[in-house]
């Protein structure tokens, strides 16, 4: 049987259809003991938003590092705009028109917007008027408006993200990889980002959009490719695929919910913060007269756009910063009140505070050290990893095995370095360690940031269980669904002050986002 070639308008359509912006075929990447990618296929059409979804450890990051020239495939081919390429370094990818905006921004706080955009690409337009004109033209064309002369340290996270996108566009990128771009944005900022992406798509830009937020994926993506355990599960049209179906493709189970239905709040205060004040070196108030109480069995959520004092609040309670004024009191299960205000971080931990930091790589893990050594961090004076004078390596190893089993940390061994784990498995290790120290208070900063729906569900479940057992939890999160679902009470932080209270039973993410940006307070009046 033979098939005739297309004729007339059909032939014209075939002839004029542009080649894929990116075509990954049979990509395989092996590391010692691990196959990160196995025969992965993905085709990204030009002038589209193509989402890449999968669990932590599914191989998304490795695949994007291969596309960006940071890793080299063992097998498979890459084509960009119809031409085969082989990238040795990110510089090769940049020359081919590919840029990457990382989840953790690669920007210098002490430089201006213009200096950050131009840094490393001075050869294009210099560092003076020519560079300024080029950046201004890019911003006007794409809608990525930001003051070129403001220092990065003065910008919020949404503006920083615009600077990152401008930075890759300045280097000529037409294909842009966005790694978890909405992880730290409030709903209004997400809407603004999506409007920008749609406008740029109309101008011919192509995006690879990596995200765990499946509702957002369905809102912005033209096409979705799902990978699981290192291989392609399928590519689907998000308009014809539900969020629940995408979740099942990713992890083989239903989409988790953070919702907590039964109240376990008691009248016993555990953490009491009174009149807490903190100033920057410039004298600017970073925290102003903070008062709050967290009770046993309660999750108190702190909502706020990043940079409004949440980090400083947590670090001051933990003793990582010294307050100018105010008190931090911790009441243990036996009813004894301890004034922690002048104590260091280790003593506060020993008093009964568990801490999940917002940046696990900076404050939660030693990336180069084995998992059992990371179990010791913060607990070096307590059992089961210490007898008070000497470290108990056997005890640390045994308890690490228990955490790995109970918290589903996927690793070939407790002897691998923490850096060898995916982000979600690193986070489960940290959460497992902090809940294993029998705390009376858990401070959890962005506990599920950047983790997949499977890890997210497990962490939510463990926090709910601990809350039901009487644990007090201070929760800081940029995920408003998480904040509303887990919290018994929510306080909104703006410019270093607690400006509003919100009832998780009635508040919507949009209302909470408005309060966070200063549009309204809990009473609906301007803040």
Buried (B, 14 or more C-beta within 10 A) or exposed (E): EEEEEEEEEEEEEEEEEEBBBBBBBEBBBBEEEBBBBBBBBBBBBBBBBBBBBBBBBBBBBBBBBBBBBBBEBBEBEBBBBEEEBEBEEBEBBBBBBBBBBBBEBEBEEEBBBBBBBBBEBEEEBEEEEEBBEBBEEBBEEBBBEBEBEBBBEEBBBBBBBBBBBBBBBBBBBBBBBBBBBBBBBBBBBBBBBBEBBEBBBEEEBBBBBBBBBBEBBBEBBBBBBBBBBBBBBEBBEBEEBEBEBBBBBBBEEEBBEBEBEEEBBEEBBBBBBBEBBBBEEEEEBBBBBBEBBBBBBBBBBBBBBBBBBBBBBBBBBBBBBEBEEBBBBBBEEEEEEBEBBEBEBEBBBBBBBBBBBBEBBEBBBBBEBBBBBBBBBBBEBBEBBBEEEEBBEEBBBBBBBEBBEBBBBBBEEBEBBBEBBBBBBBBBBBBBBBBBBEBBBBBBBBBBBBBBBBBBBBBBEBBBEBBEEBBBBBBBBBBBBBBBBBBBBBBBBBBBBBBBBBEBEEBEBEBBBBBBBBEBBBEEEEB
